[in-house]
Amino acid sequence: MSTSLDFEKPILEIQKKIEELKEMSIDSGKDLNKVIETLEREAEDFKKELYENLNPAQKMQIARHQERPKFLDYVNLMTTDFVELHGDRVGTDDRAIVGGLAKIDGRPVMIIGTMKGKSTKENLEYNFGMPQPEGYRKALRLFYHANKFNIPIVTIIDTPGAYPGISAEKHAQGAAIAYNLKEMQKLRVPVIAIISGEGCSGGALGLAVANKVYLLEHAYYTVISPEGCASILWRDANKNLEAATALKITAPDLMKFGIIDGMVKEPTGGAHTDYEETANNLKATILEALSELDGMSGDDLRNQRYDKYRAMGAFLE
């Protein structure tokens, strides 16, 4: 089993007991198969029930799991003929955002996503999935390219937010994100966005102005990170788990509020337990969404996207 989380400890204890019984059966020659089978069924039932009833704080832990599939994992598993396109043609090539042309079931798409690493070395290369302004400008260049050649756009987002450092501010981080929001709205091709892990603040929204927005089952999407929210409300970032609950960041609430269009099922235990099943579920969702959007004209796609975001947010007087 991969790195476990705190709430998974009861499952680990049952699995440990099963392994002990298997060893005992071999050493003693006793037939313990019935006992082992009963425990295995109990473990599977417990695991299924646990993952069907996770609270937002527990989902947040899964969304941040170091072994969760990254953008390039999905590209490798879902697409063929991927050609990465580098640079914003102005400054540099921000590795926190990766994108290029690919085919999904033979259909050309422009696929763009935030990229994290699975090791310290990789995370340094990808800046822990926190894009600089050059990354958003690179993404915008690829949006324009797709729009020019009538290629659908797919974005896969997993970021704790845009890079908040001084260098990013000097290069107009806020303006880069704002410009992406404006220009994505005007695109005349289908745009599909998937939040695959963390989807925090404008750093996520800068790639997510889409006709269809989906959330993986244990991912989260929020206007501010739970730590940032806790720091503002309670002056204590350690209250991030309370903030995660209050922010309504998971798929059921986001669907109810009209923020997302659907949820992509993950394997029991989370996406990190079965990359291929997760990628297949995600691929099926993308193809279904493209099929739904195929009959819409450029004007229809643009107007639908505009109306979708204008309708978000409601209040009572």
C-alpha atoms as one frame of an Amber mdcrd trajectory, in Angstrom:
protein
   0.000   0.000   0.000   1.177   3.525  -0.711   1.799   6.149   1.953  -1.197
   5.991   4.285  -3.237   8.801   5.778  -4.347   9.078   9.407  -7.947   8.057
   8.799  -6.792   4.931   6.931  -5.190   3.380  10.016  -8.128   1.017  10.805
  -7.800  -0.438   7.279  -4.062  -0.945   7.784  -4.667  -2.727  11.082  -7.079
  -5.179   9.428  -4.647  -5.771   6.575  -1.842  -6.370   9.060  -3.995  -8.947
  10.860  -4.743 -10.682   7.549  -1.028 -10.929   6.724  -0.311 -12.343  10.198
  -2.989 -15.000   9.731  -1.599 -15.949   6.323   1.881 -16.405   7.814   0.433
 -18.367  10.729  -1.445 -20.627   8.317   1.759 -21.392   6.409   3.889 -21.927
   9.533   1.375 -24.084  11.435  -0.204 -25.898   8.529  -3.684 -24.980   9.815
  -6.424 -24.038   7.355  -7.343 -20.449   8.212  -8.791 -19.555   4.813 -12.339
 -18.980   6.096 -11.145 -16.576   8.784  -8.904 -14.772   6.291 -11.707 -14.493
   3.709 -14.068 -13.082   6.344 -11.516 -10.452   7.368 -10.826  -9.554   3.732
 -14.542  -8.992   3.109 -14.785  -6.887   6.263 -11.756  -4.837   5.205 -13.209
  -4.226   1.732 -16.629  -3.277   3.125 -15.070  -0.959   5.693 -12.858   0.679
   3.073 -15.784   1.215   0.700 -17.948   2.745   3.434 -15.078   4.936   4.637
 -14.354   6.413   1.209 -18.035   6.976   0.433 -18.396   9.108   3.568 -15.235
  11.192   3.716 -15.506  14.681   5.161 -13.985  17.686   3.309 -10.853  17.673
   5.469 -10.172  14.013   4.634 -10.767  14.630   0.922  -8.287  17.490   1.116
  -5.659  15.089   2.438  -6.253  12.728  -0.483  -6.164  15.605  -2.987  -2.719
  16.505  -1.659  -1.381  12.940  -1.588   2.163  12.968  -2.914   1.573   9.864
  -5.033  -1.579  11.205  -6.682  -1.387  11.144 -10.523   0.141  14.275 -12.026
  -0.672  16.024 -15.291   1.875  14.131 -17.388   0.631  10.817 -15.965  -2.804
  11.606 -17.387  -1.277  12.700 -20.684   0.647   9.418 -20.969  -2.366   7.284
 -20.057  -5.132   9.125 -21.944  -3.514  10.511 -25.077  -1.300   9.655 -28.020
   1.053  11.741 -30.152   1.640  14.340 -27.439   3.892  17.178 -28.589   4.836
  19.600 -25.828   4.925  23.281 -26.758   7.306  25.432 -24.738   7.546  29.051
 -23.692   5.450  32.215 -23.706   7.486  33.790 -26.546   8.321  36.693 -24.264
  10.287  35.583 -21.237  10.785  31.964 -20.300   9.279  28.487 -20.098   7.459
  28.089 -16.784   7.503  24.373 -15.969   4.598  24.675 -13.501   2.319  24.751
 -16.551   2.841  22.129 -19.259   0.882  21.888 -22.479   0.828  20.783 -26.057
  -1.026  19.037 -28.851  -2.246  15.475 -28.423  -4.948  13.056 -29.534  -7.639
  11.464 -27.373  -9.086   8.455 -29.185  -7.692   9.922 -32.390  -9.236  13.341
 -31.831  -6.819  16.314 -31.724  -6.916  18.412 -28.549  -4.808  21.086 -26.940
  -4.129  19.716 -23.482  -2.707  22.028 -20.807  -2.218  21.535 -17.095  -0.448
  22.500 -13.933   2.331  20.110 -13.068   3.605  18.937  -9.676   6.395  16.536
  -8.864   6.563  13.308  -6.881   9.975  14.022  -5.369  11.770  17.070  -4.020
  13.823  17.323  -7.206  10.722  17.209  -9.418   8.826  19.655  -7.225  11.667
  22.135  -7.528  11.558  21.754 -11.311   7.788  22.359 -11.386   7.777  24.920
  -8.539   5.386  22.713  -6.533   2.662  23.313  -9.122   2.573  27.086  -8.535
   2.755  28.925 -11.870   4.495  32.232 -12.464   3.036  34.848 -14.861   5.066
  33.327 -17.701   3.149  30.072 -17.207  -0.214  31.750 -17.649   1.092  33.580
 -20.709   2.310  30.295 -22.148  -1.127  28.787 -21.554  -2.733  31.792 -23.244
  -0.485  31.339 -26.287  -1.667  27.735 -26.541  -5.307  28.817 -26.127  -4.876
  31.205 -29.057  -3.248  28.474 -31.141  -6.120  26.075 -30.461  -8.689  28.766
 -31.215  -7.007  29.608 -34.538  -7.041  26.010 -35.745 -10.407  25.053 -34.219
  -8.946  22.532 -31.750 -10.807  21.738 -28.490  -9.004  22.659 -25.275  -8.668
  20.405 -22.211  -7.102  21.724 -19.008  -6.165  19.576 -16.000  -5.593  21.600
 -12.852  -3.806  20.672  -9.630  -2.361  23.717  -7.905  -2.256  25.213  -4.404
  -2.406  28.577  -6.175  -0.304  30.845  -8.345   3.222  31.517  -7.101   3.003
  34.327  -4.499   6.669  35.378  -4.570   8.150  38.799  -5.283   9.400  37.722
  -8.717   5.856  36.839  -9.781   4.528  40.177  -8.545   7.258  42.021 -10.437
   6.160  40.258 -13.622   2.454  41.113 -13.115   1.023  37.896 -11.735  -2.432
  39.371 -11.142  -2.599  40.889 -14.610  -1.528  37.627 -16.258  -4.323  35.688
 -14.536  -6.909  38.411 -15.184  -6.014  38.508 -18.859  -6.418  34.742 -19.098
  -9.895  34.996 -17.566 -10.912  37.607 -20.129  -9.404  35.874 -23.139 -10.610
  32.362 -22.240 -14.127  33.767 -22.166 -13.821  34.789 -25.820 -12.568  31.443
 -27.181 -14.713  29.951 -29.952 -13.736  26.314 -29.360 -14.926  23.841 -26.692
 -13.070  24.235 -23.400 -13.162  21.480 -20.761 -11.501  21.917 -17.359 -10.839
  19.211 -14.784  -9.717  19.838 -11.214  -7.649  16.710 -10.542  -6.282  17.548
  -7.086  -6.028  20.993  -5.573  -7.847  23.858  -7.263  -7.079  26.961  -5.272
  -7.894  30.597  -5.954  -7.160  32.523  -9.153  -4.210  30.251  -9.778  -6.680
  27.511 -10.690  -9.305  29.754 -12.275  -6.700  31.109 -14.702  -7.014  27.780
 -16.552 -10.637  26.973 -15.727 -12.938  29.370 -17.599 -14.561  26.504 -19.463
 -17.792  25.289 -21.010 -17.620  22.205 -18.797 -15.861  21.972 -15.429 -15.394
  18.663 -13.623 -13.918  17.664 -10.286 -12.298  14.357  -9.468 -14.120  12.677
  -6.598 -11.537  13.500  -3.933 -10.251  16.769  -5.397 -11.299  20.186  -4.140
 -11.948  23.608  -5.671 -11.955  26.771  -3.609 -11.620  30.539  -3.772  -8.826
  30.399  -1.182  -6.720  27.639   0.309  -8.046  26.315   3.640  -4.819  27.503
   5.286  -5.270  31.002   3.877  -8.894  31.073   4.985  -7.986  29.926   8.517
  -5.240  32.547   8.740  -7.712  35.304   7.864 -10.680  34.145   9.931  -8.964
  32.720  13.017  -5.385  33.999  12.705  -4.353  30.354  12.838  -3.419  28.361
   9.726  -3.581  25.163  11.796  -7.373  25.440  11.698  -7.261  24.551   8.015
  -9.368  21.435   8.532 -12.192  23.522  10.020 -11.860  25.939   7.121 -12.043
  23.090   4.603 -15.442  22.119   5.996 -16.767  25.687   6.101 -15.656  26.527
   2.549 -17.803  23.814   0.878 -14.961  22.724  -1.378 -15.985  19.224  -2.463
 -17.945  17.963  -5.471 -21.438  17.555  -3.915 -21.569  21.150  -2.671 -19.935
  22.577  -5.798 -22.453  20.788  -8.015 -25.306  22.102  -5.881 -23.988  25.657
  -6.250 -23.545  25.279 -10.017 -19.768  25.772  -9.848 -18.952  22.452 -11.530
 -20.809  20.299 -14.043 -20.000  16.886 -12.631 -17.756  14.597 -10.642 -15.297
  12.037 -12.028 -15.269   8.804 -10.030 -12.006   7.672  -8.430 -11.026   4.124
  -7.431 -11.814   3.177  -3.855  -8.854   4.513  -1.882  -8.198   7.455  -4.188
  -6.645   8.121  -7.588  -3.169   7.231  -6.329  -4.206   3.589  -5.863  -4.999
   2.995  -9.550  -3.707   5.453 -12.131  -5.153   3.563 -15.105  -8.714   3.364
 -13.778  -8.648   7.059 -12.878  -7.326   8.018 -16.315  -9.961   5.863 -18.047
 -12.748   7.525 -16.048 -11.342  10.947 -16.843 -10.969  10.127 -20.540 -14.586
   8.940 -20.734 -15.767  12.186 -19.122 -13.749  14.315 -21.557 -15.041  12.441
 -24.607 -18.636  12.684 -23.390 -18.240  16.426 -22.799 -16.714  16.954 -26.246
 -19.611  15.048 -27.770 -22.095  17.322 -25.988 -20.309  20.458 -27.188 -19.697
  19.327 -30.770 -22.915  20.726 -32.178 -22.386  24.236 -30.815 -21.125  27.106
 -32.960 -18.294  29.391 -31.892 -20.787  32.031 -30.809 -22.829  29.472 -28.881
 -19.749  28.187 -27.053 -18.650  31.692 -26.129 -22.125  32.720 -24.971 -22.666
  29.518 -22.986 -19.370  30.075 -21.179 -20.255  33.695 -20.436 -23.718  32.850
 -19.129 -22.322  29.999 -17.036 -19.950  32.223 -15.079 -22.369  35.149 -14.812
 -24.884  32.816 -13.152 -22.443  31.706 -10.421 -23.031  33.094  -6.977 -26.388
  33.817  -5.399 -27.580  35.545  -2.278 -30.780  36.262  -0.412 -31.900  39.689
   0.727
